[in-house]
Amino acid sequence: MNINSNHVIGFVAGAAVMAGGFYLYKKNQVHVDKWLRQQGINIPSHSTADPATMSLEELVTQKENFEDIIAEREMAADSDQENS
């Protein structure tokens, strides 16, 4: 199957619609996320909490998450060095 001008036009039109949709979503993200939560769709909140106001349990959970990420990256770096 050869790529012709219809394929290129379709790709460009799709990319433009996607970019427009993403722009509108980011512009109205708070409202859209709130509406999605009301519909029962769990949208994680990416707002960063102030560590001074977090509970001890939340702080320990964050610490464990960071330790897991650090361990994964160290293992990936070690395997990259071994493969080189």
C-alpha positions as CSV (number, residue, x, y, z in Angstrom):
1,M,0.0,0.0,0.0
2,N,1.4,3.3,-1.1
3,I,1.1,6.5,1.0
4,N,-0.8,9.1,-1.0
5,S,-1.9,12.7,-0.3
6,N,-5.1,11.5,1.3
7,H,-3.1,9.7,4.0
8,V,-0.9,12.7,4.6
9,I,-4.0,15.0,4.8
10,G,-5.7,12.6,7.2
11,F,-2.6,12.4,9.4
12,V,-2.2,16.2,9.5
13,A,-5.9,16.7,10.2
14,G,-5.8,14.1,13.0
15,A,-2.7,15.7,14.6
16,A,-4.3,19.1,14.5
17,V,-7.5,17.9,16.1
18,M,-5.5,16.1,18.8
19,A,-3.4,19.2,19.5
20,G,-6.6,21.3,19.7
21,G,-8.2,18.9,22.0
22,F,-5.2,18.7,24.3
23,Y,-5.0,22.5,24.4
24,L,-8.6,22.7,25.4
25,Y,-8.2,20.0,28.0
26,K,-5.2,21.7,29.6
27,K,-7.0,25.0,29.6
28,N,-10.0,23.5,31.4
29,Q,-8.3,20.7,33.2
30,V,-9.8,21.4,36.6
31,H,-13.3,21.5,35.3
32,V,-12.9,18.4,33.1
33,D,-11.3,16.4,35.9
34,K,-14.0,17.4,38.3
35,W,-16.7,16.3,35.8
36,L,-14.9,13.0,35.1
37,R,-14.8,12.3,38.9
38,Q,-18.5,13.0,39.1
39,Q,-19.0,10.4,36.4
40,G,-17.1,7.8,38.5
41,I,-13.8,7.9,36.6
42,N,-10.9,8.1,39.0
43,I,-8.5,10.9,37.8
44,P,-5.4,11.1,39.9
45,S,-4.6,14.5,41.2
46,H,-1.1,15.7,40.3
47,S,-1.0,18.5,42.7
48,T,2.0,18.4,44.9
49,A,1.3,18.4,48.6
50,D,3.3,20.5,51.0
51,P,5.4,18.0,53.0
52,A,4.9,20.1,56.2
53,T,1.2,19.5,56.1
54,M,1.3,15.8,55.2
55,S,0.6,13.1,57.8
56,L,3.3,10.8,59.0
57,E,1.7,7.9,57.0
58,E,1.7,10.0,53.8
59,L,5.3,10.9,54.3
60,V,6.3,7.3,54.9
61,T,4.4,6.2,51.8
62,Q,6.2,8.9,49.7
63,K,9.5,7.9,51.1
64,E,8.9,4.2,50.2
65,N,7.8,5.3,46.7
66,F,11.0,7.3,46.2
67,E,13.1,4.4,47.5
68,D,11.5,2.1,45.0
69,I,12.2,4.5,42.2
70,I,15.8,5.0,43.2
71,A,16.3,1.2,43.4
72,E,14.8,0.7,39.9
73,R,17.0,3.4,38.4
74,E,20.1,2.0,40.2
75,M,19.3,-1.5,38.8
76,A,18.8,-0.1,35.3
77,A,22.1,1.9,35.5
78,D,23.9,-1.3,36.7
79,S,22.5,-3.4,33.8
80,D,23.4,-0.6,31.3
81,Q,27.0,-0.6,32.6
82,E,27.2,-4.4,32.4
83,N,25.8,-4.4,28.8
84,S,28.4,-1.7,27.7
